[in-house]
Amino acid sequence: MSKLYLVDCEKFQLQLVNSRSRRSAAAKFVGRKKFQVFYNTKTDRLPSSHLDLWKATQAVMQENYEKNRDQMAAMFGQWITVFFTISGSNPSNLKVDVEGWYLQKLVANFGQPLKLDLSLTLGGWKADAEGSLTKTTISGNEYANQRGECRFKTVSDIAFPCNFQYNLTLEGRMTIEINPADNIVFGPSTDHLAILKGMYEEKAFCDFNILSENGTEIPCHRTVLSANSPTFARILVTDCMETKVNAYKLDLSEEGVDALLKYVYFRNLDDPLASCHIAFELMDIAHQYDFIGLEDAIKQIFLGKSYLWYSINVAVDIYLYTLKLQDEQLKSEIVKVIKMKIDELEDSEVFQLLREEENKTAIDLMELCDSN
């Protein structure tokens, strides 16, 4: 069975530059590489679910040629930019960010969630320091956001044999496969999502309101809420004050309510992808009210983000959340985040409150950070 590729590069060289910051003693290696978009010509063996995606790739190519008029200028849009970031601490981790005009246009043209499957091998490590590193492989799949951006990171840390001090030269091989997103994750069809997005944005015929913690009312539809949350479905048929006044208050910021309704109506996750605070708000509310698919979606965001994305307060909140739900996978990852931010822990209001109210839990967290 044929596959659709965004990038298929058998061999490339990558220069990584030491970008140690003034605030940190640890080195960080960053590099950027442009890859020409792979032109998929064999469609006879494509599964039917991929044919619309292939047509979208052709439409983007055609749009680029028409926009630039000549072939040389059109090549500008047929490149994907990949950013590589390797932390110089020991253990380290590798992040790969994929973006570009072509990917942004492809996401917009395809009109539904797009999944990228990355396979990357980096070898031939060289540095102006003693030691060498064996081949490192990173693989996995992530969803591109509506801006045509996608981030991958190593699941497990990389063990450097020494602390590199200067620049690195690597040799690699990389493929990025593109696939339609699994319906089990995103649910409704593209047409339904477009209709529901219009309903949310136009606010037509709304018959209910969600109140944020500051009292702001955001209009919505009872049927959409009840279809996405069995808990809300029960609430909306009870004879209570909320159903009489057609309003229900949630323990969410105004931005959190907006992000929740974007997910409920048209499965948009841009706000939690951009903000750890909103992401945690949504995870907590998803668990309380059983919003279908939302808790798992936010968990995947947490598992895929760098420690730099987190605030220390949110990281501690997530740790406490994992204790309540006994989620060992997320707990293990968030302890790594807190360890990377250990210098900020003493200034964390959440951690200080934890010390006052549950000192043993605070001590257990510190011991985990020391042992990991």
C-alpha positions as CSV (number, residue, x, y, z in Angstrom):
1,M,0.0,0.0,0.0
2,S,1.4,3.4,-1.0
3,K,2.0,6.1,1.5
4,L,1.8,9.9,1.3
5,Y,5.0,11.7,2.3
6,L,5.7,15.3,3.2
7,V,9.4,14.7,3.4
8,D,11.5,11.6,2.3
9,C,15.2,12.4,2.6
10,E,17.7,9.5,2.5
11,K,20.6,11.6,3.7
12,F,21.3,15.1,5.0
13,Q,23.8,16.9,7.1
14,L,22.8,19.1,10.0
15,Q,24.8,21.8,11.7
16,L,23.8,22.4,15.3
17,V,25.1,25.5,17.1
18,N,25.7,25.8,20.8
19,S,23.2,28.6,22.0
20,R,24.0,28.6,25.7
21,S,21.9,31.3,27.3
22,R,23.1,33.7,30.0
23,R,20.6,32.4,32.4
24,S,21.6,28.8,32.2
25,A,24.9,27.0,32.5
26,A,23.6,24.2,30.4
27,A,24.3,24.2,26.7
28,K,21.5,24.0,24.1
29,F,22.1,23.0,20.5
30,V,19.8,24.4,17.8
31,G,19.7,24.0,14.0
32,R,17.4,24.5,11.1
33,K,17.1,22.6,7.8
34,K,14.9,23.0,4.8
35,F,13.6,20.0,3.0
36,Q,12.0,20.0,-0.4
37,V,8.4,18.7,-0.3
38,F,8.1,15.1,-1.6
39,Y,6.1,14.9,-4.8
40,N,3.7,12.0,-4.4
41,T,3.0,10.6,-7.9
42,K,1.9,7.0,-7.2
43,T,-1.8,7.0,-6.2
44,D,-3.0,3.7,-7.6
45,R,-2.4,1.9,-4.3
46,L,-3.5,4.6,-2.0
47,P,-6.3,3.7,0.4
48,S,-9.5,5.5,-0.3
49,S,-9.2,7.5,2.9
50,H,-6.0,9.1,1.6
51,L,-7.3,10.2,-1.9
52,D,-8.8,13.5,-0.7
53,L,-5.5,14.2,1.1
54,W,-3.5,13.6,-2.1
55,K,-5.9,15.9,-4.0
56,A,-5.2,18.6,-1.3
57,T,-1.4,18.2,-1.9
58,Q,-1.9,18.7,-5.6
59,A,-4.2,21.8,-5.0
60,V,-1.5,23.4,-2.8
61,M,1.1,22.8,-5.4
62,Q,-1.1,24.3,-8.1
63,E,-1.9,27.3,-6.0
64,N,1.8,27.9,-5.4
65,Y,2.6,27.7,-9.1
66,E,-0.2,30.1,-10.0
67,K,0.8,32.5,-7.2
68,N,4.5,32.7,-8.3
69,R,4.0,32.4,-12.0
70,D,7.4,30.8,-12.7
71,Q,8.8,27.5,-11.6
72,M,11.9,28.9,-9.8
73,A,9.8,31.3,-7.7
74,A,7.3,28.6,-7.0
75,M,9.9,26.4,-5.4
76,F,9.8,28.8,-2.4
77,G,6.5,27.4,-1.2
78,Q,7.5,23.8,-1.7
79,W,9.9,23.6,1.2
80,I,9.3,22.5,4.7
81,T,11.4,24.0,7.5
82,V,12.4,21.7,10.3
83,F,13.9,23.1,13.6
84,F,16.0,20.8,15.8
85,T,16.7,21.5,19.4
86,I,18.9,19.4,21.7
87,S,19.3,20.3,25.3
88,G,22.9,20.0,26.5
89,S,22.1,18.8,30.0
90,N,22.6,15.1,30.9
91,P,20.2,13.5,30.3
92,S,19.1,15.5,27.3
93,N,16.2,15.5,24.9
94,L,15.6,16.2,21.3
95,K,12.7,18.3,19.9
96,V,11.8,18.5,16.2
97,D,9.5,21.4,15.0
98,V,8.0,21.1,11.5
99,E,6.4,24.2,9.8
100,G,6.2,26.0,6.5
101,W,3.9,27.7,4.0
102,Y,3.2,24.4,2.3
103,L,2.1,22.6,5.5
104,Q,0.0,25.6,6.5
105,K,-1.8,25.6,3.2
106,L,-2.2,21.9,3.2
107,V,-3.9,21.9,6.6
108,A,-6.3,24.7,5.4
109,N,-6.9,23.0,2.0
110,F,-7.6,19.6,3.5
111,G,-10.1,21.0,5.9
112,Q,-9.7,18.4,8.6
113,P,-7.2,17.3,11.2
114,L,-3.9,16.2,9.7
115,K,-1.6,13.7,11.4
116,L,2.2,13.6,10.7
117,D,4.3,10.4,11.3
118,L,7.9,11.2,11.8
119,S,10.9,8.8,11.5
120,L,14.3,10.4,12.1
121,T,17.7,8.9,12.6
122,L,20.7,11.0,13.5
123,G,24.2,9.6,13.5
124,G,27.8,10.6,12.9
125,W,27.9,12.8,15.9
126,K,31.0,14.9,16.1
127,A,32.0,17.6,18.5
128,D,35.0,19.6,19.6
129,A,35.1,17.5,22.8
130,E,36.0,14.0,23.6
131,G,33.4,11.2,23.2
132,S,30.9,10.3,20.6
133,L,27.2,9.5,20.5
134,T,25.7,6.5,18.8
135,K,22.7,6.8,16.5
136,T,19.6,8.4,18.0
137,T,16.2,7.6,16.6
138,I,13.0,9.6,17.2
139,S,9.7,8.4,15.8
140,G,6.0,9.1,16.6
141,N,2.9,10.9,15.3
142,E,1.5,14.3,16.1
143,Y,-1.3,16.5,14.8
144,A,-0.5,19.7,12.9
145,N,-2.3,22.7,14.2
146,Q,-4.3,25.2,12.1
147,R,-1.1,27.3,11.6
148,G,0.6,24.3,9.9
149,E,3.0,23.6,12.9
150,C,3.8,20.3,14.4
151,R,6.2,19.4,17.3
152,F,7.8,16.0,18.1
153,K,10.1,15.2,21.0
154,T,12.0,12.1,22.2
155,V,9.9,10.0,24.5
156,S,12.9,9.0,26.6
157,D,15.9,11.1,27.4
158,I,19.1,10.9,25.4
159,A,22.2,9.9,27.4
160,F,25.2,12.0,26.3
161,P,28.5,10.3,26.9
162,C,30.0,13.7,27.7
163,N,29.0,17.4,27.9
164,F,29.5,18.9,24.5
165,Q,30.8,22.4,24.6
166,Y,30.9,23.4,20.9
167,N,29.0,22.9,17.7
168,L,27.8,19.6,16.4
169,T,27.7,18.1,12.9
170,L,25.2,15.3,12.3
171,E,24.2,13.0,9.5
172,G,20.6,11.9,9.3
173,R,17.8,10.3,7.4
174,M,14.2,11.5,7.8
175,T,10.7,10.7,6.5
176,I,7.5,12.5,7.4
177,E,4.4,10.7,6.4
178,I,1.0,12.5,6.2
179,N,-2.3,10.8,7.1
180,P,-5.9,11.9,7.8
181,A,-6.5,12.0,11.5
182,D,-8.2,9.0,13.1
183,N,-12.0,9.7,13.4
184,I,-11.9,8.1,16.9
185,V,-9.9,11.1,18.1
186,F,-11.7,14.0,16.4
187,G,-15.1,12.5,15.9
188,P,-17.4,14.5,13.5
189,S,-16.9,14.8,9.8
190,T,-15.4,17.9,8.2
191,D,-18.9,19.1,7.0
192,H,-20.3,18.7,10.5
193,L,-17.4,20.5,12.1
194,A,-17.8,23.4,9.7
195,I,-21.5,23.7,10.5
196,L,-20.9,23.6,14.2
197,K,-18.1,26.1,14.0
198,G,-20.5,28.5,12.2
199,M,-23.1,27.9,15.0
200,Y,-20.5,28.8,17.6
201,E,-19.1,31.9,15.9
202,E,-22.5,33.3,14.8
203,K,-24.2,32.6,18.2
204,A,-27.5,32.1,16.4
205,F,-30.5,30.6,18.3
206,C,-28.4,30.1,21.5
207,D,-30.6,28.9,24.4
208,F,-28.1,28.6,27.2
209,N,-25.1,30.3,28.8
210,I,-21.8,29.2,30.4
211,L,-20.6,31.6,33.0
212,S,-16.9,31.9,33.7
213,E,-15.4,32.4,37.1
214,N,-15.5,36.2,36.6
215,G,-19.2,36.1,35.7
216,T,-18.9,36.6,32.0
217,E,-21.7,34.9,30.1
218,I,-20.8,33.0,26.9
219,P,-23.9,31.9,24.8
220,C,-24.1,28.3,23.6
221,H,-26.6,25.5,22.7
222,R,-28.1,23.0,25.1
223,T,-28.0,20.2,22.5
224,V,-24.3,20.7,21.8
225,L,-23.4,20.6,25.5
226,S,-25.5,17.5,26.2
227,A,-24.2,15.7,23.1
228,N,-20.6,16.2,24.3
229,S,-21.1,15.6,28.1
230,P,-23.3,12.9,29.7
231,T,-23.0,14.9,32.9
232,F,-24.4,18.0,31.3
233,A,-27.1,15.9,29.6
234,R,-28.3,14.9,33.1
235,I,-28.0,18.5,34.5
236,L,-30.0,20.0,31.6
237,V,-33.1,17.8,32.3
238,T,-33.2,18.4,36.0
239,D,-35.4,21.0,37.7
240,C,-32.8,23.2,39.2
241,M,-31.9,26.9,39.4
242,E,-29.4,26.6,36.5
243,T,-31.9,25.2,34.0
244,K,-34.5,27.8,35.1
245,V,-32.2,30.7,34.4
246,N,-30.5,29.0,31.4
247,A,-27.0,29.5,32.8
248,Y,-24.4,27.3,34.4
249,K,-21.2,28.5,36.1
250,L,-18.0,26.6,35.6
251,D,-14.7,27.0,37.5
252,L,-13.0,28.3,34.4
253,S,-11.5,31.6,33.3
254,E,-13.2,33.4,30.5
255,E,-10.4,32.1,28.1
256,G,-11.0,28.6,29.5
257,V,-14.7,28.7,28.7
258,D,-14.0,29.9,25.2
259,A,-11.4,27.1,24.7
260,L,-13.8,24.5,26.1
261,L,-16.6,25.6,23.7
262,K,-14.3,25.6,20.7
263,Y,-13.5,22.0,21.5
264,V,-17.1,21.0,22.1
265,Y,-18.3,22.6,18.9
266,F,-15.6,21.9,16.4
267,R,-12.8,20.0,18.1
268,N,-10.4,23.0,18.1
269,L,-7.4,22.7,20.5
270,D,-5.3,25.7,19.6
271,D,-5.8,27.5,22.9
272,P,-4.7,24.6,25.2
273,L,-1.8,23.9,22.8
274,A,-0.6,27.5,23.3
275,S,-1.2,27.8,27.0
276,C,-0.4,25.3,29.8
277,H,-2.8,27.2,32.1
278,I,-5.8,26.8,29.7
279,A,-4.8,23.2,29.1
280,F,-4.9,22.3,32.8
281,E,-8.2,24.1,33.2
282,L,-9.7,22.0,30.4
283,M,-8.2,18.7,31.7
284,D,-9.8,19.3,35.1
285,I,-13.2,20.3,33.8
286,A,-13.2,17.5,31.3
287,H,-12.8,15.0,34.1
288,Q,-15.4,16.6,36.3
289,Y,-18.1,16.8,33.5
290,D,-17.0,13.9,31.3
291,F,-16.5,15.9,28.1
292,I,-16.0,13.2,25.5
293,G,-12.4,12.8,24.3
294,L,-11.2,16.0,25.9
295,E,-9.3,14.6,28.9
296,D,-7.3,12.2,26.7
297,A,-6.6,15.0,24.1
298,I,-5.2,17.3,26.8
299,K,-3.1,14.5,28.3
300,Q,-1.5,14.0,24.9
301,I,-0.7,17.7,24.7
302,F,1.0,17.4,28.1
303,L,3.0,14.4,27.1
304,G,4.2,16.1,23.9
305,K,5.3,19.4,25.3
306,S,8.8,20.6,26.3
307,Y,9.4,21.6,30.0
308,L,9.9,25.2,28.7
309,W,6.2,25.4,27.8
310,Y,5.1,24.7,31.4
311,S,4.9,27.1,34.3
312,I,6.1,25.6,37.6
313,N,2.6,26.2,39.2
314,V,0.8,24.3,36.5
315,A,3.4,21.5,36.6
316,V,2.8,21.0,40.3
317,D,-1.0,21.2,39.8
318,I,-0.7,18.5,37.1
319,Y,1.4,16.3,39.5
320,L,-1.3,16.5,42.2
321,Y,-3.9,15.7,39.5
322,T,-2.0,12.5,38.6
323,L,-2.0,11.4,42.2
324,K,-5.8,11.8,42.3
325,L,-6.3,9.8,39.1
326,Q,-3.3,7.4,39.6
327,D,-2.0,8.2,36.2
328,E,1.5,6.9,36.3
329,Q,2.5,7.8,32.7
330,L,1.6,11.4,33.1
331,K,3.1,11.5,36.6
332,S,6.4,10.2,35.4
333,E,6.6,12.9,32.6
334,I,5.5,15.8,34.8
335,V,8.1,14.9,37.5
336,K,10.7,15.2,34.7
337,V,9.3,18.7,33.9
338,I,9.5,19.7,37.6
339,K,13.0,18.4,37.9
340,M,14.1,20.6,34.9
341,K,12.5,23.6,36.7
342,I,13.6,22.6,40.2
343,D,15.2,26.1,40.8
344,E,11.7,27.6,40.4
345,L,10.0,25.3,42.9
346,E,10.7,27.2,46.0
347,D,9.0,30.3,44.5
348,S,5.9,28.3,43.4
349,E,2.7,29.5,45.2
350,V,1.1,26.1,44.6
351,F,4.1,24.2,46.1
352,Q,4.2,26.5,49.1
353,L,0.5,25.9,49.7
354,L,1.1,22.1,49.3
355,R,3.9,22.3,52.0
356,E,1.5,24.0,54.4
357,E,-1.5,21.7,53.8
358,E,0.1,18.4,52.8
359,N,3.7,18.4,53.7
360,K,4.2,14.7,53.1
361,T,3.1,15.0,49.5
362,A,5.5,17.9,49.0
363,I,8.3,15.8,50.5
364,D,7.4,12.9,48.3
365,L,7.6,15.2,45.2
366,M,11.0,16.5,46.2
367,E,12.3,12.9,46.7
368,L,11.0,11.9,43.2
369,C,12.8,14.8,41.7
370,D,16.0,13.8,43.4
371,S,15.7,10.1,42.4
372,N,14.7,10.6,38.7
